[in-house]
Amino acid sequence: MGTGNSSRKASSLCKTLRNEDEFEEPEEYLNSDRTQSKSERSQIHNVPKTIDEIRLSRFLCLGTENGTYHTDEIELTCRENVGCIDRLINKGEGLKVVETIREFSIEGKACKATPIIFALSICCRCNDHKTKDAAYKILSDVCRIPTHLFEFIKYCQDVNPNGDGWGRAHRKGVSMWYENYRKRKGGIPLLAFHMTKYKSRFGFTHRDVFRLCHIKTDNDALGYLVYHFCRNQNQTDINWSEHLELAKQKEGFEQSELKKVIDLLQVFDDAKNCHDEEMMKRMILKHHPYLVREHVPTELLNSKKVWEALMRFMPMTAMIRNLGKMSSLDLLESDSFGEGLTVDKLTSKELLKTAMVHPITLLVAKKAYSKGQSESKKQRLNWQVNPKVRDALKEAFYVTINHVETTGKRYLLAICMNGSFIYFYPKHTFCYTRLIRQGDGLNVVETIRELSLQNRACKADPILFALALCCRCSDLATKKAAYKALSDVCRIPTHLFQFLKYSKDVNPENKGWGRAHRKGVSMWYHNYKIKKGGFPLLAYHMTKYKSRFGFTHKDIFRLCHIKTGYDALGYLVNYFCRKEGQRDRENNLQSRSERARREGGSDQLKVRKIIDQLQLYDVAKNCNDEEVMRDMISNYYPVLAREHVPTGLLNSREVWKALIRHMPTTALIRNLGKISSLCLFETDTSTNTSSFEEDLVVDMLKNAQLHNLARIHPFTLLVALKAYSKGKGELGNLRWRVNPKISNALQEAFCLSCNYVATTRKRYLLAIDVSCSMDVPVLGTPTITARDAAAAMAMVTVRTPEQSCDVVAFSGNRGHANTANNEDQASVRDENVVGA
C-alpha cells in the first residue's frame, strides 16, 4: 500500500517537473576543442574541494556563489559579489581557477556563458601575473564568438573601474583573440563570417576594439579584415589597393585565405543591399552556410521565401530560438517540409550533442513555444502551435539529459511544492490572496495602512505592492477599502506612480483602467483639498516629482478621466495638459487666470496662489545664473527644492549652500555625498574651525525631534552611513572626501532612531547567522551585507525601550554567544554593524 502511494507520488512529481520548470536561454555555442579525456576529468572531480572551490563551481553554473539561486536576471557588475575568486587567487590557486573556468566553458556545463565570462574578466584583471597570463591564453577557448568577446571587454571595465585602461597585457590578449582564428577550423574566413554576423554588442564594435587594442598582424587575410572595418577612419597604414595588386600576382592567390575573405565580404555587402526576396533566397542557397539571418536586411525578415532558405542550413541553437518566428510565417504547418526538417533536427541525438545544447535551453524553448506568443514588447508575435514540434522539443529535452556527465555520487534532491511555487506572479504574495479569500481583506488593508502611517517598514515598495494587490482583487469590500487608503499610503506622487506600475504588473491580463481604478486615482488628487497645505502642496509635489516608473501626471489625467471645476485643481490639470487641449476653450488657462484675478473668494485666492507658484517654477526652470537661483531659493523657501533647480546649476556651491539651509532631513541624508563632493564640509585650516554647513548638517542629524517628525527609519540611516563611508557613489563617477564628523553624526542618528521603535512588550530570542554566506550584499541594497542587516535588526530590537531580548550568533562551527538587553552592549561601527 505504501509502495503504491510512493510510486503514484513519484509519477505526479515527474509530471510536475516536466511541465513547471523555467529557466533562461543561453548564447549559441560553437564547436570547440575538447582536449581532456573522461578519465582526466574524473580525476579532477574526485579531488576534495574547498568551500571557495565549491562556490566557484556554483557561480559558474548558476551565476551566484551563494546558497540561494534567484530566477530573476542578476546584473554582474561588481567583483565583490564573487569574492571566492579573489580569495583563491590570493591563496596561490589562480591557475586552478582559470582551468576550472576553461573546463566549464568547453564542456558546456553552464546554461549561460555570462558567469563564465565574468569570472574570466576577474582573472584577467587580477594582480597575479601567472593567473593573468593563463587567463588571457584561454580567452579564445571561452569567448568563441565576438558576442562573448564584447561581453568580456565590458566586464573587464566593470570589475576594475579605477583602472579601466587598455594595458599591454589586455591589448595583446584581445589582439591574439583575432589572431587565434588562424588555428581554428575555418580560419580567417570564419572570423569574417563572425565579424559580419555579430557586428556590435554591449556598446562595442570591432572598429572600437581594433582601435583600442592597437592590433598588428602579418597575415594578409586578417589585415584586410582590419582594413575593411576601419577604412573610414584610416586606421591602417597599408595602401591596400597596391597591396592587393601585388598579392594577386603571387602563386596560389585564388586558393588563399585573402581571396576567400575578399569574396565573402563582397557577398555580405551584396546581401546587405539586396531588396528582392527571390534574389535573397538564391543567394542564401548558393552561399550557405555563410549567409545567415543576421546578414538579411530587416525588411526581408518577414518574407516566407527567405525563411524557407534560411531554415535549411540554420544551426541548431538558432533554429530553436526562431521556432516562433517560423511558425508565425506558416513554415511549420502540418505535413509541410519545414515541419519534417525541424522535427528531424530536434530528435537527432548527434546534432544535439555536437551543438552542445543545454537541457534547460530546450525546456525554455518548449515553454515559450507552447504559449503561442512571444514575450518581447518590441515585436509581438503570435503563432499556431504545432503539436509535433512541441513534442519534438520535449523529446529533445530528455535526449540532452543523457548527455550530462555523471559525477558517480548519490544525491537527495528536495523540491519545494508549496504555494510559493504554484503562484509565479505575484511573487511571495500567496498570504494576501489567502487572507482575502478567507474574508479578512479589510484587516489586510488596515494592516497595510497602519504599517505605512507608523513607518514600520524601511522601504515603501512592499507596502505599495500589497496595496496594489488589494486594489486588483475580486473582493469588492477589500477593493473599496484599499482605494480609500490610497491617499494615506501614497503620500507623494512617486508612491502613486509606483502603485500604478504595480497595479499593472499584478494583473497582466487586465491592464485597463476600470471605473473603480479611475475613481480611486482621481480621488488621490482631490484629497489634497483636506491635507495640510492643500492644493499648493499638490502643485509643489507635482512639479517636484514630474514622472516616475514610466508615468507622468499628464498620462494619469488622461487615463483616469479626472473631472474638476474652476478651482485650483482644475487649473493644475490644465497647466499639465495644456499641450494636448484636454479642456475646452472657456476652460483654458487664460480664462481661469483672468477669472481668479477678477473675482474674490477663498477658491479664487487659492487659484491665484497656484498661478503665482507655477510661474515661480517656470522662472526657476529657465534660470541660468547661480546667484539669481541662490536668491530665489532663499526668498521662496520651502517652495523651491533641489528638483526645481536646472541641471546646469546642480554643481554650483552657492546653490547648494542655499538648498542645505531648508532641505528636509531625508533629502539631506540622500545628498550627503554630493554636498561633500562640492567641499562644503571642509574645515578652515587657518582657523581650524568647521564650516557653517558642516555644523548645520551635524546638528540636524543629531536632532532627535527632527528624526521623529521626518519618520526616518533606522535602516535608512544605516544605509546612508555605509554609503557615505565609502567615499564614492554606486552609480556614476561621484567621489568625495569622507568627513569624520558627518560619519559620527550618522552613527549617532542611527542609535537615536532606535528609541522611536514601538515596543511589542514581548520576549524574543534573536539568532544571527555569522557564517561566510552572510557576506553577500542585501537584495535591493548593495551598500550593506546580510551580516550588517541581521546585526542591525538585532541591535534595533535590543535598544528598543521596555523590550526583553536575547541575541545569539551561530555558524557551521556550532559556536554561539548571547547578550541581554543592555544598550552598552550594542554599537555601530563604520566597517561593520555589530550587535554584541
VEXZARO-837797 format. One record per residue (C-alpha): x, y, z. Coordinates in steps of 0.02 Angstrom, whole numbers, plus 50000, padded with zeros to 5 digits. Example, Ala and Ser with C-alpha at 12.3 -4.5 7.8 and 13.67 -1.06 7.14 Angstrom:
<nodes>
506154977550390506844994750357
</nodes>
This chain:
<nodes>
500005000050000501395012150046502385007249891500915010949778500655028149853502505031949836502535026949653500995037549617501785052449706503405050049609502445049249444501505065149489503125073649537503925069049371502455076349278502595092249379504445093549343504155090849159502885104949150503335118249276505215122149270505765138149183507505144849151508395156849034509055152748860510965153148831512015160748693512455149648544513965138648575515025134048426516135118848406517755119448504519185108048553518945095848696520685090448745520315082248913519825064148919518455057349032519745048849142520675065249169519045074149209518515060749332520175062749423519825081349442518075077849509518725065449638519905078249719519095085349877518575103449850518715117949971517245129350011517855142649890518075129949751516295124049777515705142149772516665144949611515825130049529514135135949592514425153349521514985146749351513405136149339512085147449418512815164949416512855166249606514075159449735512755159449873511655145249928510095153449856509765154549670508555167949608507715165949439507755184849413509065191949297510585197049401511725210449330513545206149362514485222449386515475220849549516885208549584516455208949770514935198149726516135184049681517365185049824517855166749809518865170249651519955183649731520195172849887520765158049782521965168949683522685176249844522985158349906524025154749750522685144249664522375156149520522925143549387521685131149456520305144249444520745147549262520745129049220519045126949304518345141349201519005133449042518305116449089516565123249123516585132748959517175119648835516135105748914514545116148913514185113549099513315130449118511695135249034512305153349010514025159848963513865176149062514525169949233515995161049149516485176649052516305187449208517435175649307518735175949167518725195049167519115195049355520615183549325521225194649182521105210049295521945202449448523685206749515524395189149500525415188649338525335169749315523445169649334523275184349216524375176349081523435159849094521755168849085522205178248926522845162048848521145153648866520185168848802519915160548632519275144448715518005153648822517495167748704517085157748548516095171248458516255190348454514735192248567515715183748706517235194748671516205210748681515425204948845517165200548912517815218048870516315225948956516585215849114518445219949114517955238249129516625234849262517685224149380519085236949385518285254249367519815263449435520955255549305519895252849152521295257149030521975245248899523685239948964524945229848866524305212948927522495217448888522925224048714523965208648675522635196548741521235204248637522335205348482522785186948500520925182648505520815188148323522495180348278522005163448351520675161248217522115155748105522245139848211520385136248210519445125648084518805138247957520225150447983520085169047946518555166447831517645160147987518185176148075517485186447931515845177047949515785180148136516265198548124514885202047999513625191648096514005199348267514455217148221514165225448390513635220848566513725228848739514215245748669515725239548570516045236848384517515228248301518145245248245518175250848427519115235148480520405236848339520695254948389520895250848574521995235348559523155242848425523075226748327524585222248220524655207048105525735199647968524285189347899523575196747739521805190047765521675196847942522485213147889521175215347753519795212347881520525226047992520625237447841518825233347790518105237747961519215252947992519395260247816518315275347854519475280547995521145277147907521645265448047522905255947937524495262247858524455249747713523865255547543522765240547508522435244447326524305242247289524475227947411523055218347329523815220347157525435212747221524505198647310523535194147152525175191647058525765178347182525505159947151524045151847240523085168047263521455160147205521565147047342522215158947477521265164647631521405182647571520425178447414519085169347515518925183947636518755196647494517415186047409516475183347572516455201947615515805205547439514405192947465513945200747632513905218147554512795211947412511605203847537511535219947639510985229847486509775216647420507915221147423507175206947319506625191347413506885179547264508665185647241509005184447428508355166547429509525161747287510995170047375510655160447537510545143747445512115147447346513235153947486512695143047632513215141347770513965158747769512385168847737511295168247894509835177847966510935191948032511515195947854509735197847788509065215847778507705219547906506335222247777506575204447710506455195847880504565194147860504735185147693504185167047692505315163147545506855169947634506485159647789506215144047683508015145747627508685150447798507915135847892508765122947779510505127047846510115135548012511175129748161510275120148298510285133748431509745147248309508335136148245507705133348423507685152148455506695155648296505345142148306504025155148349504505166248202504465151848079502765146148145502075163748127502545163047941501635146147922503255136947886502885123348014501155118647956500605100547972501445088547848502505102547775504345101447728504785113747868503905103147998504825087247944506515095847938506285103848110505675087948193507125077848117508395090348181507645091248356507615072348375509375069548307510505063948450512085067748352511575085548309511035089448487512675082748557513755091548428512875108348457513095106248647511285111148678510935112648864509355103648928508725119749007508825128248836507605115548766506465116648918506345135548900506055133748712504635121348741503775132648869503975147948759503385139348600501885131448687501215148748734500905153348552501505171148577503145180048614503605189148774504515203148683503725220348697504605226948541503865214248421502325204548473502245188048380500795175848378500825158548302499875142248296500735128848400501225113348302500985097848413502365088148325503645102048351503115103748533503305085048561504995085248473505605098748594505035088048739505925072848668507495083048636507485088648818507575070648878508895066348747510055080248806509865074548987510775058548935512245069248876512535075949053514085068049125513815058349287514775062549445514645045049517513885051649678512235049449768511075064249793509495068149892508515081449798507205090849900505915100249796504765113249873502975110649815502065123549921501015138249860502505149649828503005138049684501245137149614500955155749600502295162749486501605180449499501365189549613502945183449697502875178449880501105185549899500105169849924499675175350102498735190650037497625181149918497315167750050496775180650181495645189550057494815173150009494525169450193493585185850213494985195250303495295207750163494795222850270496055217650404497395216350269497035234150209497035240850387498695232250421499445239950264498825257150314499465255150494501205249750437501295264550319500695277850441501785271550583503305269950469503675252050519504435247450350506135253850293505535254550111503845258850038503945246149895503185231049987501765241550058501335248849888501405231649808500245224449940499025238849917499035235949729498585217749759497105222749866496515235549737496585222449599495745208349695493995201849659493285205649832492305221949816492385226750001494275224450005494485234049842493425248649904494385249750069496065248749977495645263449863495075273550017496775270450097497705275949939497985293949999498645288050168499875275650092500405285549937500935301850016501905308749867501715306649677503195294649673502195282449778500685284749664501715281249507502445265549587500715259949643500075261849464501535251549398501185237649523499325238249485499775235049304501015221249345499985211049469498585208849344499415207549172497865200249090496805215449139497845231149121496365242549088495785256849198494055251749261492845263249347493465259349523495285262049472494915278549384493905284949531495215279649660496645288249568495595303949537495165304949722497025304349763497205321549683495555328049755496035322749932497425335849936496005347949975495885340950152497755339450179498795352150271499495363250133498055359850014498225361649826499805372549839500625357149916499985346849769500735359549648502395358049740502355339049734501815338249551503235349549495504485340849608504015323049557503525325249374503745307349315504245290449384504075272149330503535276749153502095288149208501835306949206500415317149280499805320649104499675301849074498695299249234497475313549199497145305949028496905288249095495845292149248494705304849157494865317049301493435329549321493675346449403492855363449415493545381049408494565377849565496425376249599496465357849548495645362149382497005374849347498355361949387497555349349269497525362249129499305367549166499985349749144498845345448997498895361848901499865354848754498515342148716497005353648734496115342348856494885355848907493765366648800494085384848759493175392748906494125381249024495855385848964497245393449068496955411449015495115411849060495475404049229496875416449266495785431249221494335424749324495455421749475496165439449469494455447249438493435438349571493705436449757493285422149872494325408749952494295397249799494925410849684496265415849809496895397949804496915398449614497895414649620499145406749739499335391749623499615403349474500995412949563501795396749622501845389049448502555405049375503955404049504504355386249450504405391649267505615405749309506715393649408506695381149265507375394149142508645401949262510475400449214511275412049343511825403749505511695419749608509915422849549509465404749588510265406149760509225421549800507625413349736507905398049847508245409049998506745420349970505455407149924505895392550039505185379650063504305381049894505885378449790506785361849811508265353349727507145345749593506645363249535508445368449503509055366649322510315352749294511665365149242511645373249414511695357349518513595358249528513575375849600514195377849779513155393549804511555384949753511885370249869512275382050014510545389349993509735372249974510535364850131509785377950245508005372450211508205354550147507135341150229508085328450334507755313650219508315323250065509855329450159510355311650204510205306350021511305320649961512725319950088513925312949958513515326549831513725340249962515395333050017515995332049837515745350949824516895353349977515525361550082516045351550236517875356850231518705363450390519595380250381521415375350408521975393050454520745394950598520415376250625518545379550626517205369450541516115376850405514345383250437513635369550326514555355950422513895362050589512135363850520512105346150449512845338550608511545347450715510135341450603510755323450607510875323650797509175331850822508065318050888506485328350866506825330850681507065312150657505425308450743504475321150637505295315250475504905297050519506635291350468506855272550481508445266250568508935256350413508875272250308510225279550419511225263350420511245262650230511705281250224513145278250346513845263750245513635272950079514415289150141515895280050221516365272650051516785289849980516015285849811514315282949736513655266149674513235273949506514205286749404515895294249448515425304249604516845304649731517025313949896518135315250049517315307150200517045319350343517275310550513516035322150599514675317950472515035299250490514935300350679513325310550668512535297250556513075283850679512315293450824510725296750724510555278050694510635274750880509385288650916508145281950788508085265350881507225274151025505705277950918505355259750875503735254450958503935240451084502885224651074503185220451259503605202651211505155192051240506255187451092507735176251057508635182650901509855170850815511105178950696511985168950561513825174150562514435161650432515325166450271513705165650173513165181950258514505192050168513405194750015512505211349986510695213050035509495211149887508995228649831510265237249945512035232549889512815245050011512615233650162512905215050181511705202150251512765201450409512605220350432510725219450409510505204850530511575212950664510695229650642508975221750659509535213450820510275229650883508675239450848507695226550946508945226651090508935245651102507035247051097506445253151269505495240551376505945226351259506585209651327507765201751204509215189251197510395188051047511405172850996512595170450850512805154150755513805146950611514315130050543515545128150687514175127250819514845142550907513665154650992513625169751105512165178351188511785195251261510495203151374509525218951339510895231451375511185246951272513025247251316513235230351229512615236551059513605248250948513785253750769515495254050688515985261350521516635244950450515295233450516513715233850619513885222650770512525217850893513605211751037
</nodes>
